[in-house]
Amino acid sequence: MRKLIVGVLLVALMFSPGLMRTVRAEKNAGAATILSLILPGAGEWYNSGYSGAFPWGECIIGHICFCFQLSSAFDAANGNTDTNIRFDFWTPPRK
């Protein structure tokens, strides 16, 4: 009886991932902004669906100069997916 129960559980576990739907999180501007405040560039990377490499340059420069960090947070809040560094902080971000 024990072997039967174990066998049924194993078969159920084998087929359960195929029966489950893929769950995806919806893009959230608040989450992107917080990511960019913690790691500059990560918010835009999040908005792009984590495609491409992590923007290390923007992250390092953002920790050195606070203006780059704020620029990254504003870009992420606007839903931008561009991970390029923006030097003109006084203009609104382009989508």
N, C-alpha and C positions, 0 to 999 in steps of 0.2 A: 504494500500500500504506500509505503514511504517513497519507493522508487517511482510510482505513478504520479504522486503529487509533485515530486521534484521534476519529473519529465514534463508535466503540464506547465509548471512555472517556467521552466527553461524555454519551452516553445512560446509561451506568452511573452516572455522577455525578448525573444528573438524577433518577434513580429511587431512588437509595440512601437519601436521607433518609426517603422514604415507607416503606421496608422496615425501617428501624431502629425498635426499641422506644424509648419514652420512658423514660429512666432518672431516677429520683428518689432522693434521699438520704433515709434514714430519720432521724426526729427523734432527736437525741442530747442527753441532759441535760448531758453534759460540754461539748459545743460551745456550748450555750446559756449555760452558766455562764461560760465563757471570754469569750464575746461580751459578756455583761453586765459582766464585770470590766473589759474594755477600753472598751466604750461602754455605760454604764448605760442600760437599756431595750432594747438590741438583742437580748438573749437572749429576752425575752418576745415581741418582734417576730418573731424566728426561730421560736419555738414556734407562733405564729399563722400561719405560712406566708407571712410578709412581707405580710400583708394590712393595708391602711390606710397611714397616713403614718408616717414615722419619728418616734419619741417624742423630739423635740428637747428638750422641757422637762425630762424625766427625765434625759436625757443631760447637759445643762448643769448642773442642780442636783446630779447625781451626781458630777460632777467637782469641784464646790465643796465638798460635804459627803460625806465618806467613808461615813457611815451610809446614805445613799441608794444608794450604789454597792453596798454589801453587801446591802441589802434587795433590790435588783434582781437580784443574783446568786442569792440564796436563792429568790426567786420563779421565776427561770428554771430553776434546778435542780429545782424541784418541778413543772415543766411548765406553769406558769401562762402564759396568753396575755394577761392583763390588763396594759396598759401604763400604768395609772394610778399615780401616786406614792403610796406607802404611808408615812404619817407615824408609825404605831405600830410601831416596830421590834421591840418586845418581844413581840408576839403572832405566832404562826405564820401564814404566808401562807395565804390562802383560795384554793381552786381554783375 
